[in-house]
Amino acid sequence: MDYNWDWSVLFCMVEDDDIGCNQPYFFWILSGFRWTIAVAAAAWVIAFSLGSVIGILRTLDNPYLRGIGTVYVTIFRNIPLLVQMFLWFFVVPELLPEEAGTWVKRGMPLPEYWTAVICLGTYTASRVGEQVRAGINAITQGQRYAAMAMGLRPAQVYRYVLLPISYRIIIPPLTSDFLGIFKNSSLALTIGVLELTAQTRQIEEYTFQGFEAFTAATLLYIVVTAIVMTVMRVVEGKFRIPGMISLGAK
C-alpha cells in the first residue's frame, strides 16, 4: 500500500495548553530533543564519575573494595534498563522513610527527569567502570612500579599515571557508551519524560502521520550521533598513544 508523505504536517499550528499559544508540531520535536540532550548530558556526568570510581575499585588489591565494585557491575549490568527505570520510579520512593518518599514523588522538582537521569547514570556507570578497569589493566606493571619507586602514594599513582593513560586508551569505548546513554534516554518516556521519542509518539497520536514524525526524530538522532563520532574521532587521533590505540584514529 502506497503512503503519501506530507511533511507539511510538522509545521501545522496546534494549540499548546502549557504556554497558551499556537505553535507548529515541529516545536514539539525540538522540545523533546532538548529534553533528550538534558537527560543524556546529566546522566553522563553521573556515569563517568561513578564509573571511574567503580573501575578503580575493580583494580585495587583490597578484596573487599574490589568485591564492592564487582557486585555493583554484576547487579547493574544484568538487570534490564527498563526494569531499573521502573524500580527507581515506582519502588525506591516506597522504600524510603515516609517524608523522604513523599518528597521524591511529589515535592521534588521534575521527579521524572531526575529519576531518568539517576537510572541512566547508574546503569551506564557499570559499563564505564568496566572500560576504566580494562584501560588500567592494559597499562604495564612497570609504569606502576616506576611511579611507586619515585615515592608516589597509591592514590597519586592512579591520579597522575594510571588514570590519565587509561582514559586515553579507552576513548573509543567511552564514545560508544555516551552514544548508548543518548539513545537509551528514549526509555525515559515510560515514566513520563517528554523527550524526543515521547514527543514524536504524541505527534503521531494527534496527526496520524507517524512516518514523518519518526523520520524527523531519526534524523536528529543520526545528526547528533554523527557529530559526536566525528568529534571523538578527532580527540582520539590527538590523544592516542602509539601502539595502544588503532592507527585508524589518524
C-alpha positions as CSV (number, residue, x, y, z in Angstrom):
1,M,0.0,0.0,0.0
2,D,1.4,3.4,-1.0
3,Y,1.9,6.0,1.6
4,N,1.5,9.7,0.8
5,W,4.2,11.6,2.7
6,D,3.1,15.0,4.0
7,W,5.9,16.9,5.6
8,S,3.8,20.0,6.0
9,V,2.1,18.3,9.0
10,L,5.1,19.1,11.1
11,F,4.5,22.8,10.5
12,C,0.8,22.8,11.2
13,M,-0.2,25.0,14.1
14,V,-1.5,23.4,17.2
15,E,-2.8,24.8,20.4
16,D,-0.3,24.2,23.3
17,D,-2.1,24.5,26.6
18,D,1.2,24.7,28.5
19,I,2.2,28.1,27.1
20,G,-1.2,29.2,25.9
21,C,-0.4,29.9,22.2
22,N,-0.3,28.2,18.8
23,Q,2.9,26.6,17.6
24,P,3.9,24.0,14.9
25,Y,4.3,20.4,15.7
26,F,7.9,20.7,14.8
27,F,8.4,22.7,18.0
28,W,7.3,19.6,20.0
29,I,10.1,17.7,18.3
30,L,12.6,20.4,19.2
31,S,11.3,20.5,22.8
32,G,11.7,16.7,23.1
33,F,15.2,17.0,21.6
34,R,16.2,19.5,24.3
35,W,15.0,17.1,27.0
36,T,16.9,14.2,25.4
37,I,20.1,16.3,25.5
38,A,19.4,17.4,29.0
39,V,18.8,13.8,30.2
40,A,21.8,12.3,28.4
41,A,24.2,15.0,29.4
42,A,23.3,14.9,33.1
43,A,23.3,11.1,33.2
44,W,26.7,11.0,31.5
45,V,28.2,13.2,34.3
46,I,27.0,10.5,36.8
47,A,28.1,7.6,34.6
48,F,31.6,8.9,34.0
49,S,32.2,10.0,37.6
50,L,30.7,6.9,39.3
51,G,32.1,4.6,36.6
52,S,35.6,5.9,37.2
53,V,35.3,5.1,40.9
54,I,33.9,1.6,40.2
55,G,36.7,0.9,37.7
56,I,39.3,1.9,40.2
57,L,37.8,-0.3,42.9
58,R,37.9,-3.2,40.4
59,T,41.7,-2.9,40.2
60,L,42.6,-2.5,43.8
61,D,44.4,-5.1,45.8
62,N,41.9,-4.8,48.7
63,P,39.5,-7.8,48.2
64,Y,36.6,-6.0,50.0
65,L,36.8,-2.9,47.9
66,R,37.3,-4.9,44.7
67,G,34.2,-7.0,45.7
68,I,32.1,-3.9,46.1
69,G,33.0,-2.9,42.5
70,T,32.3,-6.4,41.2
71,V,28.9,-6.6,42.9
72,Y,27.9,-3.2,41.5
73,V,28.8,-4.1,38.0
74,T,27.1,-7.5,38.3
75,I,23.8,-6.1,39.5
76,F,23.5,-3.1,37.2
77,R,24.7,-4.8,34.1
78,N,22.4,-7.8,34.4
79,I,19.1,-6.1,35.2
80,P,17.3,-4.7,32.1
81,L,17.4,-1.0,31.9
82,L,13.6,-0.7,31.5
83,V,13.2,-2.7,34.8
84,Q,15.7,-0.4,36.5
85,M,13.7,2.6,35.3
86,F,10.5,1.3,36.9
87,L,12.3,0.3,40.1
88,W,13.8,3.8,40.5
89,F,10.5,5.5,39.8
90,F,7.9,3.3,41.5
91,V,9.8,1.2,44.1
92,V,12.6,3.2,45.5
93,P,10.4,6.0,46.8
94,E,8.3,3.4,48.7
95,L,11.5,2.1,50.4
96,L,12.5,5.5,51.8
97,P,11.2,7.0,55.0
98,E,7.7,8.3,54.5
99,E,8.6,12.0,54.4
100,A,11.5,11.4,52.1
101,G,9.4,9.2,49.8
102,T,6.6,11.7,49.6
103,W,9.1,14.4,48.7
104,V,10.7,12.3,46.0
105,K,7.3,11.5,44.5
106,R,5.6,14.9,44.9
107,G,7.8,17.6,46.3
108,M,11.0,17.2,44.3
109,P,11.1,19.4,41.1
110,L,10.8,17.3,37.9
111,P,10.8,13.9,39.6
112,E,10.5,12.0,36.2
113,Y,13.6,13.8,34.8
114,W,15.8,13.2,37.8
115,T,14.7,9.6,38.1
116,A,15.6,9.1,34.4
117,V,19.0,10.8,34.9
118,I,19.9,8.7,38.0
119,C,18.7,5.5,36.4
120,L,20.7,6.0,33.1
121,G,23.7,7.3,35.0
122,T,24.0,4.4,37.5
123,Y,23.3,1.8,34.7
124,T,25.9,3.2,32.3
125,A,28.4,3.6,35.2
126,S,28.6,-0.2,35.4
127,R,29.7,-0.2,31.7
128,V,32.1,2.8,32.1
129,G,33.6,1.0,35.2
130,E,34.5,-2.0,33.1
131,Q,36.1,0.3,30.4
132,V,38.1,2.0,33.1
133,R,39.2,-1.3,34.6
134,A,40.2,-2.6,31.2
135,G,42.2,0.6,30.5
136,I,44.1,0.4,33.8
137,N,44.8,-3.3,33.3
138,A,46.2,-2.5,29.8
139,I,49.0,-0.4,31.4
140,T,52.1,-2.4,32.0
141,Q,53.1,-3.0,35.7
142,G,56.4,-1.4,35.0
143,Q,54.8,2.1,34.9
144,R,53.0,1.5,38.2
145,Y,56.3,0.3,39.8
146,A,58.2,3.2,38.4
147,A,55.7,5.7,39.9
148,M,55.9,4.0,43.3
149,A,59.7,4.0,43.1
150,M,59.5,7.8,42.7
151,G,57.8,8.0,46.0
152,L,54.2,8.4,44.8
153,R,51.5,7.1,47.1
154,P,48.9,4.7,45.6
155,A,46.3,7.4,45.2
156,Q,48.9,9.6,43.4
157,V,49.8,6.7,41.1
158,Y,46.2,6.5,40.0
159,R,45.8,10.2,39.7
160,Y,49.0,11.1,37.9
161,V,49.9,7.9,36.0
162,L,47.2,5.2,35.6
163,L,44.0,7.2,35.0
164,P,45.5,9.8,32.5
165,I,46.9,7.0,30.4
166,S,43.8,4.7,30.7
167,Y,41.4,7.4,29.7
168,R,43.4,8.0,26.5
169,I,43.3,4.3,25.8
170,I,39.5,3.9,26.3
171,I,38.3,6.9,24.3
172,P,36.6,4.7,21.6
173,P,34.6,2.6,24.1
174,L,33.7,5.7,26.1
175,T,32.3,7.2,23.0
176,S,30.2,4.2,22.4
177,D,28.9,4.4,26.0
178,F,28.0,8.0,25.6
179,L,26.1,7.2,22.4
180,G,24.4,4.4,24.2
181,I,23.2,6.7,27.0
182,F,22.0,9.2,24.4
183,K,19.9,6.5,22.7
184,N,18.8,4.8,25.9
185,S,17.3,8.2,27.0
186,S,14.3,7.2,24.9
187,L,13.2,4.9,27.7
188,A,12.5,7.9,29.8
189,L,9.2,8.2,28.1
190,T,8.0,5.2,30.1
191,I,7.9,7.3,33.2
192,G,6.6,10.5,31.7
193,V,9.6,12.4,30.4
194,L,8.6,14.2,27.2
195,E,11.9,13.6,25.4
196,L,12.3,13.2,21.7
197,T,10.7,9.8,21.2
198,A,7.8,10.7,23.5
199,Q,7.0,13.9,21.6
200,T,7.2,12.0,18.3
201,R,4.7,9.5,19.5
202,Q,2.5,12.3,20.7
203,I,2.6,13.9,17.3
204,E,1.6,10.6,15.7
205,E,-1.4,10.3,18.1
206,Y,-2.5,13.8,17.2
207,T,-2.0,13.7,13.4
208,F,-1.8,10.0,12.4
209,Q,1.3,11.0,10.4
210,G,3.8,8.7,12.2
211,F,6.2,8.3,9.3
212,E,7.0,12.0,9.1
213,A,7.3,12.4,12.8
214,F,9.6,9.4,13.4
215,T,11.7,10.2,10.3
216,A,12.4,13.7,11.7
217,A,13.3,12.2,15.1
218,T,15.5,9.6,13.5
219,L,17.4,12.3,11.5
220,L,18.0,14.2,14.8
221,Y,19.4,11.1,16.4
222,I,21.6,10.4,13.4
223,V,22.9,14.0,13.3
224,V,23.9,14.0,17.0
225,T,25.5,10.6,16.7
226,A,27.5,11.7,13.6
227,I,28.7,14.8,15.3
228,V,29.8,13.0,18.5
229,M,31.6,10.3,16.5
230,T,33.4,12.9,14.4
231,V,34.4,15.0,17.3
232,M,35.6,12.0,19.3
233,R,37.5,10.6,16.4
234,V,39.5,13.9,16.2
235,V,40.0,13.7,20.0
236,E,41.1,10.1,19.7
237,G,43.6,10.9,17.0
238,K,45.0,13.9,19.0
239,F,45.5,12.0,22.3
240,R,46.1,8.5,21.0
241,I,49.1,6.6,22.5
242,P,51.1,4.9,19.6
243,G,50.9,1.2,19.9
244,M,47.9,1.2,22.2
245,I,45.1,2.8,20.1
246,S,44.3,1.9,16.5
247,L,46.2,3.9,13.8
248,G,42.9,4.4,12.2
249,A,42.4,7.3,14.6
250,K,44.8,9.3,12.5
